[in-house]
Amino acid sequence: MTNRVRGAEGRWIRMRMGLFCGILSLAMGLVVSSGYDIMVRDGESWLELAEQQRKRRLSVRPKRGMIYDRNGSALAASIEVPTISLDAKELMRGVESGDVPRVARETALRIASALDLDPVKVERKILARRRWSWLRRHASPEQVEAVRLLSSAAEGERIRGLLVEGEPKRFYPRRELSGPLLGFVSPDGKGRDGLEFTLNEQLEGHADQLRGLRDRAGRLIFADGIEDERAFAGHNVELTIDQGIQFAAERQLAASVRAFEARGGSVVVLDPKTGEILALASYPGFNPNDYTESQPEQRRNHAVSDTFEPGSTMKIFTVAAALESKHLSATEQLYCEKGVMRVDNVTIRDTHPAEWLPVSQVLAQSSNICSAKIGLKVGEQELYEAYRRFGFGQQTGLPVPGEASGTLRPRGRPWVQVETASAAFGQGISVTNVQLALATAAIANGGELLEARLVKKVTTASGELVSETAPRVRRRVVSERVAKQLSEMLVAVTEDGGTGGEAAVLGFRVAGKTATAQKADPRSGRYSLDNYVASFTGYVPAHDPEVVVTVTIDEPRVDHAGGSVAAPVFRRVAEMVLRSRGISPSGTQVEDLKGLAQRPDPARAVVALLEEKDGGKPAIQDIVEHGQVGKDQVRLPNLTGSPMRTVVKQLSESGIVPVPSGTGLLLKQTPPPGSIVAKGSSVELVFRPAS
């Protein structure tokens, strides 16, 4: 009986073992079959899917290239700034589904408080459970520290998924300097205005993708490296701009605009031998670091975008056209109709009436009537073609956005007689300040119109040369003989009796021309009696020009004459350029200042030297000991309580540069009244309303 039971149990055990082994064999067969399907039959498709899930290609934003001035000083650079992002999947990892709303809300409140964000928006980003999203771009050091505390559990429960990374940000170390010229870069890394926009392709570099692998936790492991090294940096651009000259031009322009209560203005400084632009100043300006705080008018580059009727400066090119075409000789006398002449149904008048003037005095006296006669003598077609040869009516090709071409005559028809006469003295046509500067440079360098140069060279981040510009002559506009004749005529403008006496630079012969052009009133269609453009264009030294400076002041109120508003700006900027280039007046002698300093009484030695240079007169010592006013100096008057217009006019007439702030009556001035200062010095004026 017992043996029978044991035999039945053994059979049952063997049956179960067989059943188990059969099931196990079947399962193993299925596994092997599935493995065969995955690895052999469908292996390629599964491998592709796995690689897609494991590998990642991340777009890398290259570091934007630098912008330098001609001396290697940085005008625009890219720096790394902290940016805070969120990995919502990592943050919510391990959170029970029922606790998700509560955890998301509480975490969002803590993050929003630390980063000064809207908690509702942060909560939405958390609930979206994306691997990456922005929280705060360009975060402050305090915000970065707050995030680190949240991530380290230093304050409450640790928050995972908060990342602090570096992101490139455009930085302009010189702040407002060259703002309208440089433009700005938006947060997406694209240049949106100025050179940043037009040179964006070179500065931005070549965007690439970075290959990497994901580990089981989703962390990125870089494997293959960068395919193209250019992905890290764009090209560097070196401009022809000189930072020091640009600063001087902007400062003097701003002082003149404020002093004469003008709307704005521009200054162009260029080398007439190479066409290199040394300064391109525009007022008002803006700080590209805070471009969101500026208005479109402040970001506008007035030197290339604004057109204006040139007025009397156009007489230079009218006379040039007549001399070149031999319709006029340099020794010819012109009858000036005693200041009044009618052409068709229009009366032309002269500010300084005269009966007869030699050609050399037509520019010095700025005669509209003689200029009109010269223009009519040359003829409509020849005069128009001469202006075109000088570059008017066409863009200069500078790499800046919004450059205007100006207007020479109505589309589709030639000038009638009165339009030819008006164009001869700068009415009825429009130009830009850059065009005027380049045309003036053509006279200064002996008759060749040069191509304007603003970008000197482009190099890679490693210093390899990509491109470089060289001086290029566009065409010859007048002969060298005519250019020299014009230079002598333009020198007369800045000498005694000329309209540009305020442009004279001590020790140098200056060639230039003033202009006071009425602006057209768009409402009435007539010339305004209140709105003018005051301008001056010229070069120095006249015999071998080093620099051309062109100044325009838009709608000055205190005074509107080019000779008193724009010419002083020319003088101060030109003086600075000559000093920076080490150019001194011919015949001057460099003294041994080190030797004077080693004498027993250096101060008395300097005084003795100055007295010797002044013909033995004790003027310098009188100034030192008794406070007497010497040569090229003035004593500041006490104008406290006077209105702004009176103060500005009196100081300007004395050769002082007023720098006003506020409105109303003069409250305070620095230096104080009675101080002795050199002519050309600046005086800070504080005005307050009469109440």
JOFEN-V145353 format. One record per backbone hydrogen bond with DSSP energy under -0.5 kcal/mol. CO is the residue of the C=O (numbers start at 0). NH is the residue of the N-H. If there is no record, write none. Layout:
((CO	NH) (CO	NH))
This chain:
((0	4) (1	5) (2	6) (3	7) (4	8) (5	9) (6	10) (7	11) (8	12) (9	13) (10	14) (11	15) (12	16) (13	17) (14	18) (15	19) (16	20) (17	21) (18	22) (19	23) (20	24) (21	25) (22	26) (23	27) (24	28) (25	29) (26	30) (27	31) (28	32) (29	33) (30	34) (31	35) (32	36) (33	37) (34	38) (35	39) (35	40) (36	41) (41	45) (42	46) (43	47) (44	48) (45	49) (46	50) (47	51) (48	52) (49	53) (50	54) (53	213) (55	57) (55	211) (57	209) (58	60) (59	61) (59	207) (62	233) (65	236) (66	74) (66	75) (67	238) (68	71) (72	68) (75	66) (76	170) (78	168) (80	166) (81	138) (82	84) (82	164) (83	134) (83	135) (84	162) (85	87) (85	132) (86	90) (87	91) (89	92) (91	94) (95	98) (95	99) (96	99) (98	102) (99	103) (100	104) (101	105) (102	106) (103	107) (104	108) (105	109) (106	110) (107	111) (108	112) (109	113) (110	114) (111	115) (111	116) (116	118) (117	121) (118	122) (119	123) (120	124) (121	125) (122	126) (123	127) (124	128) (124	129) (125	128) (129	87) (129	88) (132	85) (135	83) (139	143) (140	144) (141	145) (142	146) (143	147) (144	148) (145	149) (146	150) (147	151) (148	153) (148	154) (149	152) (149	158) (157	159) (160	86) (160	162) (162	84) (162	164) (164	82) (166	80) (168	78) (170	76) (170	172) (171	174) (173	176) (174	287) (175	178) (177	181) (178	182) (180	194) (181	195) (183	191) (183	192) (185	188) (189	185) (192	195) (192	196) (193	196) (193	197) (194	198) (196	199) (198	202) (199	203) (200	204) (201	234) (202	64) (204	206) (207	59) (208	210) (209	57) (210	222) (211	55) (212	220) (214	217) (218	214) (219	221) (220	212) (224	210) (227	230) (228	231) (229	205) (229	232) (231	62) (235	458) (236	67) (236	238) (237	455) (237	456) (240	69) (240	242) (241	245) (242	246) (243	247) (244	248) (245	249) (246	250) (247	251) (248	252) (249	253) (250	254) (251	255) (252	256) (253	257) (254	258) (255	259) (256	261) (257	260) (259	556) (259	557) (263	553) (264	282) (265	551) (266	280) (267	549) (268	277) (268	278) (269	271) (269	547) (270	273) (270	274) (274	452) (275	270) (275	277) (277	241) (278	268) (280	266) (282	264) (285	287) (286	289) (287	290) (289	292) (290	293) (294	297) (294	298) (295	299) (299	301) (300	303) (300	304) (301	305) (302	433) (303	403) (307	309) (307	430) (309	312) (310	313) (311	314) (312	315) (313	317) (314	318) (315	319) (316	320) (317	321) (318	322) (319	323) (320	324) (321	326) (321	327) (322	325) (328	331) (331	358) (333	335) (333	356) (335	338) (336	339) (338	349) (340	347) (342	345) (345	342) (345	347) (347	340) (350	352) (353	337) (353	338) (354	335) (356	333) (357	360) (357	361) (358	361) (358	362) (359	363) (360	364) (361	366) (363	498) (365	367) (366	370) (367	371) (368	372) (369	373) (370	374) (371	375) (372	376) (373	377) (374	378) (378	382) (379	383) (380	384) (381	385) (382	386) (383	387) (384	388) (385	389) (386	391) (387	390) (390	393) (397	399) (399	402) (404	392) (406	429) (409	412) (415	419) (416	420) (417	421) (418	422) (419	423) (420	424) (421	424) (421	426) (422	425) (425	310) (429	406) (430	307) (431	435) (432	436) (433	437) (434	438) (435	439) (436	440) (437	441) (438	442) (439	442) (439	443) (440	444) (441	446) (442	445) (446	476) (446	477) (447	449) (448	473) (448	474) (452	276) (453	239) (453	455) (455	468) (456	237) (457	465) (457	466) (458	235) (459	462) (463	459) (466	457) (471	450) (471	473) (474	448) (478	482) (479	483) (480	484) (481	485) (482	486) (483	487) (484	488) (485	489) (486	490) (487	491) (488	492) (489	492) (489	493) (489	511) (490	493) (490	494) (491	494) (492	499) (494	497) (497	500) (499	502) (500	503) (503	505) (504	507) (507	509) (508	540) (508	541) (510	538) (512	536) (514	534) (516	532) (518	527) (519	521) (520	524) (525	520) (529	531) (530	518) (531	554) (532	516) (533	552) (534	514) (535	550) (536	512) (537	548) (538	510) (539	545) (539	546) (546	539) (547	269) (548	537) (549	267) (550	535) (551	265) (552	533) (552	554) (553	262) (553	263) (560	563) (560	564) (561	565) (561	566) (565	569) (566	570) (567	571) (568	572) (569	573) (570	574) (571	575) (572	576) (573	577) (574	578) (575	579) (576	580) (577	582) (578	581) (581	583) (584	587) (588	590) (590	592) (591	595) (592	596) (593	597) (595	598) (598	601) (600	604) (601	605) (602	606) (603	607) (604	608) (605	609) (606	610) (607	611) (608	612) (609	613) (610	615) (611	614) (613	616) (616	619) (617	621) (618	622) (619	623) (620	624) (621	625) (621	626) (621	627) (622	626) (629	632) (631	678) (633	635) (633	676) (635	673) (636	638) (638	641) (641	665) (642	646) (643	647) (644	648) (645	649) (646	650) (647	651) (648	652) (649	653) (650	655) (651	654) (654	679) (655	657) (656	682) (658	684) (660	686) (663	643) (664	687) (665	640) (667	685) (669	683) (671	674) (674	635) (674	676) (676	633) (677	680) (680	656) (682	658) (683	669) (684	660) (684	686) (685	666) (685	667) (687	664))
